[in-house]
Amino acid sequence: MSSPAGATLFAHVDNLLANAFAACGLETEGVRAVPAQRPELGDLQCNAIMPLAGRLKRPPRELAAAVAAKLEALDDFANINVAGPGFINLTLSDRVLSHFAATQAAAPRGGIVAQPAETIVIDFGGPNVAKPLHVGHLRSLVLGESLRRILQAQGHRVIGDVHLGDWGLQMGMLISEALVAWPELAEDGPWRDDPPFDMQTLQELYPRVAAACKADPERMAVARAATAALQAGSERHMRIWEVVRRVSLEAQAKDFATLDAHFDELLGESHVQPLIPDMVADLVARGVAVRSDGALVIDVAREDDESPMPPLLLEKSDGASLYATTDLATILDRQRRHHPSRIVYVVDQRQSLHFAQVFRAARVAGFADGTELVHVGFGTVNGADGKPYKTRDGGVAQLRDLLADALDKARSRQDESDPELAAAIGIAAVKFADLSTYRTSGYIFDAERMVSFEGRTGPYVQYACVRIASILEKASREGVAAGDIEVKEQAERQLVLLCARFPEVVESSASGYAPNVIADFAYELAQAFSRFYAECPVLAAPGAGERASRLALARLTLGVLTVALDVLGIRVPARM
């Protein structure tokens, strides 16, 4: 048995398969092992023969038999057989399984394979100043945080940026209304440290002033004047803006903390405003941006476009900038400060056209040379009717209310009042329900079902971890030590093979920006441990060797499950 240092079980088998195919004069691209569909025939199977046989116009079973003969000479396999039209079924030797189980148990982070380190910026969350986080922010925060952790676990330098909506006309509206509501804000004073408003006040203020501006052109003119003053750097307007921004961030930080969402930067749209005039002038000078009906646009259409691609609107005819202008300047700023290999935007998939335009414009402008720009779109959180989640009166549901509902449901399932435990279970329930759904699909927010300890839920997987930890603690009290993992029973075998898949599961999840792959794996592993525990008693095993082996296997499973939940952003409580 030989394999590259740090190779996983599946990588080792893939290497053996490639060597066998090459020895038979066959191409090796795409040759890999996958879990057997029929475990009674083997641990793994290789399906690469059929497409090869078709291209070579040779009988697939003949090719499969030739490859199988090469593999049979290796002591890594206990059995090799060819089934059906040419499937190669592989049964690994107990020695190989034990070796790789021990290797994985000793490896950090469940054996996740480190990738060549990249600098990656992840833009997620995206709240607006003076507005509460709502149901629409849930998926961006949960998905973005999980992707941040997954990529970080692979060894990348990951920079999380919430990119606040803290500039533009909305701020002019708020500031102009604040000056009317609290005239003392016109001058500097103690109000800066003790403002007369909180987040609740601001979120009530904004809809009122927005409606007034929409109904009254004169009121809108006042808001536009305040916006212009802010953009010009008026000390009065900047003071109010800074306090509004601070009050908003302090309130939103509590929601971020509840969801364990971590951000390295909280810069927002305001950060890049000073870059925009020079950026626009440069784009005009180079002919990248041109005038069209008075507006400034960048043509991003291509000859191979299957549907029309509108130009990116950079500046309106009145000289006002837009979201696209800010997003383009943000790419330029991130390039200058971080030199990332990737910038990943975790934003509603309904914004796909916007990001397609911005990304193309960045390419045309030369702002993203050597950088991959990725829009990780996602579907909606829906109510029981299958439509985007609303409050009973048809309004947008606040994120805090959704989380409170889940926490209340979790608390009602506990025998005693324990706020920390209810929070751990409730937040896990919400996150797992979100992350176990492929991101572009919508899902129904059902707090009662989410907090269940049965079925495909976060609490079910959490409970598996708590149960294993309890076994390990009892073993420690009884003086039973873990030993070498020796695979004898089928349930043991399945558990080792499943744990061995984890590094590839993480790699697949990362490459597809799909945490659901890890969520599905975690649930499957929790189920496999339940079967193992029912069929293979750990502390009640008849022999000391079996006890030590099964205890080690339980510890390996707990390690892998804990890391899987951690990269999903889910905590494991001490008890349940």
C-alpha positions in Angstrom: 0.0 0.0 0.0 1.6 3.3 -1.1 0.0 6.7 -1.5 1.1 10.3 -1.5 1.6 11.8 2.0 -1.7 13.2 3.2 -3.8 11.3 0.6 -7.3 10.5 1.6 -8.7 7.0 1.3 -10.6 7.9 -1.9 -7.6 9.7 -3.4 -5.5 6.6 -2.7 -8.0 4.3 -4.4 -8.3 6.7 -7.3 -4.5 6.6 -7.7 -4.6 2.8 -7.7 -7.4 2.7 -10.3 -5.5 5.2 -12.5 -2.4 3.1 -12.4 -4.4 -0.1 -13.3 -6.1 1.7 -16.2 -2.8 3.0 -17.5 -1.2 -0.4 -17.2 -3.9 -1.7 -19.5 -3.2 1.1 -22.0 -6.4 3.0 -21.2 -6.8 6.7 -20.6 -7.1 7.7 -17.0 -9.0 11.0 -17.1 -12.2 10.8 -15.1 -11.2 7.4 -13.5 -12.4 7.5 -9.9 -14.1 5.4 -7.2 -17.5 6.2 -5.8 -19.5 4.7 -3.0 -21.0 1.4 -4.1 -24.7 1.5 -4.9 -25.0 -2.1 -3.7 -22.9 -2.5 -0.6 -23.3 -6.3 -0.8 -21.1 -6.2 -3.9 -18.3 -4.0 -2.5 -17.3 -0.9 -0.7 -16.7 1.2 -3.8 -17.3 1.0 -7.5 -15.7 2.4 -10.7 -18.0 3.3 -13.6 -15.3 4.6 -16.0 -15.2 1.6 -18.2 -18.5 2.1 -20.1 -17.7 5.5 -21.7 -14.2 4.3 -22.5 -15.5 1.1 -24.2 -17.9 3.1 -26.3 -15.1 5.3 -27.6 -12.7 2.4 -28.2 -15.5 0.2 -29.6 -14.4 -2.7 -27.4 -16.5 -4.9 -25.1 -16.8 -3.2 -21.7 -16.6 -6.4 -19.7 -13.4 -7.4 -21.4 -11.8 -4.0 -20.5 -13.2 -4.2 -16.9 -11.7 -7.7 -16.5 -8.3 -6.5 -17.6 -8.3 -3.7 -15.1 -9.7 -6.0 -12.4 -6.8 -8.4 -13.0 -4.3 -5.6 -12.3 -6.1 -4.6 -9.1 -6.3 -8.1 -7.8 -2.5 -8.2 -7.6 -2.7 -5.5 -4.9 -3.1 -6.3 -1.2 -5.2 -3.1 -0.8 -8.3 -5.0 -1.9 -10.0 -8.0 -0.3 -12.1 -8.6 -3.4 -12.5 -7.3 -6.9 -15.5 -8.3 -9.1 -17.0 -7.1 -12.4 -20.8 -6.7 -12.4 -23.3 -5.8 -15.1 -22.0 -4.4 -18.3 -18.6 -3.5 -16.8 -18.9 -2.0 -13.3 -15.8 -2.7 -11.2 -16.7 -3.4 -7.6 -14.0 -2.9 -5.0 -13.9 -4.4 -1.5 -11.1 -2.8 0.5 -8.9 -4.8 2.9 -9.5 -4.4 6.6 -5.9 -3.3 6.9 -6.4 -0.4 4.4 -9.6 0.7 6.1 -7.9 0.7 9.5 -4.9 2.6 8.2 -6.9 5.4 6.7 -9.3 5.6 9.6 -6.3 6.1 11.9 -4.8 8.7 9.5 -8.0 10.6 9.4 -8.4 10.5 13.2 -5.0 12.0 13.6 -5.5 14.7 11.0 -6.8 18.2 11.9 -10.3 19.3 10.9 -11.6 15.9 10.0 -9.0 15.4 7.3 -10.0 18.3 5.2 -7.3 18.7 2.5 -5.6 22.1 2.4 -5.8 23.7 -1.0 -3.2 26.2 -2.6 -4.0 29.3 -0.5 -6.0 32.0 -2.2 -7.2 35.4 -1.0 -11.0 35.4 -1.3 -13.4 38.2 -0.6 -16.9 37.1 0.3 -19.6 39.8 0.1 -22.7 38.7 2.1 -25.4 40.0 4.4 -25.9 43.3 2.7 -28.1 45.2 5.2 -29.1 48.9 4.7 -28.5 51.5 7.4 -31.5 52.5 9.4 -33.4 49.4 8.4 -33.8 46.2 10.3 -32.6 42.9 9.0 -35.5 41.0 7.4 -36.3 37.5 6.1 -34.5 38.4 2.9 -31.2 38.7 4.7 -31.4 35.2 6.3 -30.1 33.2 3.4 -27.3 35.6 2.6 -26.0 35.6 6.2 -26.3 31.9 6.7 -24.9 30.8 3.3 -22.2 33.5 3.3 -21.0 32.5 6.8 -20.9 28.9 5.9 -19.0 29.5 2.7 -16.5 31.7 4.6 -15.9 28.9 7.0 -15.6 26.2 4.3 -13.1 28.1 2.3 -11.2 29.1 5.4 -11.0 25.4 6.4 -9.4 24.7 3.1 -6.6 27.1 4.0 -7.6 30.1 2.1 -7.4 33.7 3.4 -11.0 34.7 3.5 -12.2 38.3 4.0 -15.9 38.6 4.9 -17.4 42.0 4.0 -21.0 42.9 4.8 -21.0 45.9 2.3 -23.5 48.2 4.0 -26.0 50.2 2.1 -25.0 53.5 3.8 -25.1 56.1 1.1 -27.3 57.8 -1.4 -30.8 59.3 -1.4 -32.0 57.1 1.5 -29.5 58.8 3.7 -30.5 62.3 2.5 -34.1 61.4 3.3 -33.2 60.3 6.8 -30.9 63.2 7.6 -33.4 65.8 6.4 -36.2 64.3 8.5 -33.9 63.9 11.5 -33.1 67.7 11.4 -36.9 68.4 11.6 -37.6 65.9 14.3 -34.5 66.9 16.4 -33.4 70.4 15.7 -30.5 70.1 18.1 -28.8 67.8 15.5 -28.0 70.9 13.5 -25.1 71.7 15.8 -22.5 69.5 17.4 -23.2 68.4 21.0 -23.6 65.6 23.5 -26.3 64.0 21.3 -23.5 62.4 19.3 -22.7 60.1 22.3 -26.3 59.9 23.4 -28.5 60.2 20.3 -32.2 61.0 20.6 -33.0 58.0 18.4 -32.4 54.2 18.4 -32.8 51.6 15.7 -36.5 51.2 16.4 -37.0 55.0 15.9 -35.0 55.0 12.7 -36.8 52.0 11.2 -40.1 53.8 11.9 -38.8 57.1 10.5 -37.6 55.8 7.2 -40.9 54.5 5.7 -42.6 57.7 6.8 -40.1 60.0 5.1 -39.9 57.8 2.0 -43.6 57.9 1.6 -43.6 61.7 2.1 -40.9 62.2 -0.5 -42.8 60.0 -3.0 -46.0 62.0 -2.5 -44.5 65.5 -2.3 -42.0 66.8 -4.9 -40.9 69.6 -2.6 -40.2 67.2 0.2 -38.1 65.1 -2.3 -36.2 68.2 -3.3 -35.3 68.8 0.4 -34.0 65.2 0.6 -32.0 65.5 -2.6 -30.4 68.7 -1.2 -29.5 66.9 2.0 -28.0 64.1 -0.1 -25.9 66.6 -2.1 -24.7 68.2 1.1 -23.7 64.8 2.5 -21.8 63.9 -0.6 -20.1 67.3 -0.6 -18.8 66.6 2.9 -21.0 69.0 5.0 -19.9 68.7 8.6 -23.5 68.9 9.9 -24.7 66.2 7.6 -21.7 64.0 8.1 -22.1 64.1 11.9 -25.7 62.9 11.6 -24.8 60.3 9.1 -22.0 58.9 11.3 -24.4 58.5 14.3 -27.2 57.0 12.2 -24.7 54.5 10.8 -23.3 53.7 14.3 -26.7 53.1 15.8 -27.7 50.9 12.9 -24.5 48.8 13.1 -24.8 48.3 16.8 -28.4 47.0 16.4 -27.5 44.8 13.4 -24.4 43.4 15.1 -26.7 41.7 17.6 -28.4 39.8 14.8 -25.0 39.0 13.3 -23.9 37.6 16.6 -27.1 35.5 17.0 -26.3 33.8 13.7 -22.6 33.7 14.4 -21.9 35.7 11.2 -18.4 37.1 11.2 -17.2 40.1 9.1 -13.7 41.3 8.7 -14.9 44.5 7.1 -17.9 46.8 7.5 -17.0 49.4 5.0 -20.2 49.9 3.0 -21.0 52.0 -0.1 -19.7 55.2 1.5 -16.2 53.8 1.6 -15.8 53.9 -2.2 -17.5 57.2 -3.0 -14.2 59.1 -3.1 -13.0 56.7 -5.8 -16.0 57.2 -8.2 -15.2 60.6 -9.8 -11.7 59.6 -10.8 -12.9 56.1 -11.8 -15.6 57.5 -14.1 -13.2 60.1 -15.6 -10.7 57.3 -16.4 -13.4 55.1 -18.0 -14.5 58.0 -20.2 -11.0 58.9 -21.1 -10.3 55.3 -22.2 -13.5 55.1 -24.2 -14.9 52.3 -21.9 -17.8 54.5 -20.8 -19.7 56.5 -23.4 -22.7 58.8 -23.5 -26.1 57.5 -24.6 -29.2 59.7 -24.4 -27.3 61.9 -21.9 -26.5 59.0 -19.6 -23.1 57.4 -19.2 -23.0 53.6 -20.0 -20.6 50.7 -20.6 -21.5 48.4 -23.4 -21.2 44.8 -22.0 -23.0 42.9 -24.8 -21.2 40.0 -26.6 -21.8 38.5 -30.0 -22.5 35.1 -28.4 -25.2 36.3 -26.0 -28.3 34.2 -26.3 -30.5 37.0 -25.0 -30.1 40.8 -25.0 -27.6 42.2 -22.5 -28.4 45.8 -21.6 -25.5 48.2 -21.2 -24.4 49.0 -17.6 -25.8 52.4 -16.6 -22.9 54.1 -14.8 -24.3 57.6 -14.4 -27.7 59.0 -15.1 -28.2 62.1 -17.3 -28.4 64.3 -14.2 -24.9 63.0 -13.1 -26.2 60.8 -10.3 -24.4 57.5 -9.6 -26.2 54.2 -9.2 -25.7 50.9 -7.4 -23.8 49.6 -10.4 -21.3 52.5 -10.1 -20.7 51.7 -6.5 -20.3 48.0 -7.1 -17.8 48.7 -9.9 -15.8 51.0 -7.6 -15.9 48.4 -4.9 -14.3 45.8 -7.2 -11.6 48.3 -8.0 -11.1 49.1 -4.3 -10.9 45.4 -3.3 -8.4 44.8 -6.0 -6.2 47.6 -4.8 -6.3 46.6 -1.1 -6.5 42.8 -1.2 -5.5 41.6 -4.7 -8.0 38.7 -4.4 -8.0 35.7 -6.7 -11.8 35.6 -6.2 -14.6 37.9 -5.1 -17.8 36.0 -4.2 -21.1 37.8 -3.9 -23.8 35.9 -1.9 -26.9 37.7 -3.1 -30.4 36.8 -4.1 -30.4 35.1 -7.5 -33.0 37.7 -8.7 -29.9 40.0 -8.9 -28.2 37.8 -11.5 -28.6 40.3 -14.4 -27.2 43.1 -12.3 -24.1 41.1 -11.4 -23.6 39.8 -14.9 -23.5 43.4 -16.1 -21.2 44.6 -13.3 -18.8 41.6 -13.8 -18.6 42.2 -17.6 -18.0 45.9 -17.0 -15.2 45.1 -14.6 -13.6 42.9 -17.2 -14.0 45.6 -20.0 -12.6 48.2 -17.6 -9.6 46.0 -16.7 -10.6 46.1 -13.0 -10.7 42.3 -12.5 -7.6 40.9 -14.4 -6.6 37.7 -12.7 -9.7 37.7 -10.4 -12.7 35.4 -10.7 -15.9 37.2 -10.0 -18.7 34.9 -8.7 -22.4 35.5 -8.0 -23.6 32.8 -5.6 -27.3 33.3 -6.0 -30.0 31.8 -3.8 -33.8 31.3 -3.7 -36.4 32.7 -1.3 -37.5 31.8 2.2 -41.2 31.0 1.8 -44.3 30.8 4.0 -46.6 27.8 4.2 -48.3 28.9 1.0 -45.0 28.4 -0.9 -44.7 32.1 -1.6 -42.0 34.5 -0.2 -42.5 34.7 3.6 -44.6 37.7 4.8 -46.1 38.8 8.0 -49.8 38.3 8.6 -50.6 41.8 7.4 -48.6 41.2 4.2 -45.4 43.0 5.3 -41.8 41.9 5.2 -41.0 39.7 8.2 -38.1 40.9 10.3 -35.2 38.4 10.8 -35.3 38.9 14.6 -38.9 37.7 14.7 -38.2 34.6 12.6 -35.3 33.7 14.9 -37.4 34.3 18.0 -40.1 32.0 16.6 -37.5 29.2 16.2 -36.0 29.8 19.7 -39.5 29.7 21.2 -40.3 26.4 19.5 -36.9 25.0 20.7 -37.5 26.2 24.2 -40.9 24.5 24.3 -39.3 21.2 23.5 -36.9 21.3 26.5 -37.8 19.9 29.9 -36.3 22.9 31.6 -35.7 26.5 30.8 -32.2 26.9 29.5 -31.9 30.0 27.2 -28.4 29.0 25.9 -29.5 25.5 25.0 -32.7 26.7 23.3 -30.6 29.2 21.3 -28.1 26.6 20.2 -30.9 24.3 19.1 -33.1 27.0 17.6 -30.3 28.6 15.6 -29.0 25.2 14.5 -32.5 24.3 13.3 -32.8 27.5 11.2 -29.4 27.2 9.7 -29.6 23.5 8.9 -33.0 23.9 7.2 -31.5 26.7 5.1 -28.2 25.0 4.3 -29.6 21.6 3.6 -31.6 23.1 0.7 -29.7 23.6 -2.5 -29.1 27.4 -2.5 -31.0 28.2 -5.7 -34.1 26.5 -4.5 -36.6 28.1 -2.1 -37.8 26.4 1.0 -40.7 26.8 3.5 -39.8 28.3 6.9 -41.5 25.9 9.3 -40.1 26.4 12.8 -42.0 23.5 14.3 -40.5 21.1 11.9 -37.1 22.6 12.0 -36.6 22.1 15.7 -37.6 18.5 15.6 -35.2 15.9 16.9 -36.4 13.5 14.2 -35.7 13.6 10.5 -33.3 15.7 8.4 -32.9 18.5 11.0 -30.1 20.4 12.7 -31.1 19.2 16.2 -31.0 15.5 15.0 -27.4 15.9 14.0 -26.6 17.9 17.1 -28.1 15.1 19.2 -25.9 12.5 17.5 -22.8 14.6 18.5 -24.0 14.9 22.1 -24.8 11.2 22.3 -21.3 10.3 21.1 -19.7 12.8 23.5 -21.7 11.2 26.3 -20.3 7.7 25.4 -16.7 9.1 25.4 -17.2 10.7 28.7 -18.6 7.5 30.2 -15.6 5.6 28.8 -13.3 8.0 30.4 -15.0 7.6 33.8 -14.8 3.9 33.5 -11.1 3.9 32.4 -11.8 2.5 29.0 -9.3 3.9 26.4 -9.6 4.1 22.7 -7.3 1.9 20.6 -6.7 1.0 17.0 -9.8 0.9 14.7 -10.3 -2.7 13.6 -13.1 -3.1 11.0 -15.0 -6.3 11.4 -18.7 -5.7 11.3 -20.6 -4.2 8.3 -21.9 -1.2 10.3 -18.3 -0.4 11.3 -17.2 -0.7 7.7 -19.9 1.7 6.5 -19.1 4.2 9.2 -15.4 4.2 8.4 -16.1 4.6 4.6 -18.6 7.4 5.3 -16.1 9.3 7.5 -13.5 8.8 4.7 -15.7 10.7 2.3 -15.6 13.9 4.3 -12.5 15.6 2.7 -14.0 15.1 -0.8 -17.4 16.2 0.4 -15.9 19.5 1.6 -14.0 19.9 -1.7 -17.2 19.4 -3.7 -19.1 21.8 -1.4 -16.5 24.5 -1.8 -16.1 24.1 -5.6 -19.9 24.4 -6.1 -20.5 27.0 -3.3 -23.0 24.4 -2.1 -23.1 23.9 1.7 -26.0 21.5 1.3 -23.5 18.8 0.2 -22.0 19.0 3.7 -25.4 19.2 5.4 -26.6 16.1 3.6 -23.3 14.3 4.6 -23.7 15.3 8.2 -27.2 13.9 8.3 -26.1 10.7 6.6 -23.2 10.3 9.0 -25.5 10.8 12.1 -27.8 8.1 10.7 -24.9 5.8 10.1 -23.7 6.2 13.7 -27.2 5.4 15.0 -27.1 2.1 13.0 -23.6 1.4 14.2 -24.5 2.0 17.8 -27.6 -0.2 17.6 -25.7 -3.1 16.0 -22.2 -2.7 17.6 -22.3 -2.0 21.3 -19.4 0.2 22.3 -18.8 0.0 26.0 -20.8 -3.2 26.2 -18.8 -4.9 23.5 -17.7 -8.5 24.6 -14.0 -8.0 24.2 -11.6 -5.3 25.3 -10.2 -5.0 21.8 -13.6 -4.5 20.3 -14.4 -1.8 23.0 -11.2 0.0 22.3 -11.7 -0.1 18.5 -15.4 1.0 18.6 -14.6 3.8 21.0 -11.9 5.0 18.6 -14.4 4.8 15.8 -17.0 6.8 17.8 -14.3 9.4 18.5 -13.5 9.7 14.8 -17.2 10.1 13.9 -17.6 12.8 16.5 -14.6 14.6 15.2 -15.9 14.6 11.6 -19.4 15.5 12.6 -18.3 18.4 14.8 -16.2 19.8 12.0 -19.0 19.3 9.5 -21.4 21.3 11.7 -18.7 23.9 12.5 -18.2 24.8 8.8 -22.0 25.1 8.5 -21.8 27.6 11.3 -23.6 25.3 13.8 -22.6 24.8 17.4 -22.8 21.6 19.3 -24.2 22.0 22.8 -22.8 20.2 25.8 -26.1 18.4 26.4 -29.6 18.1 24.9 
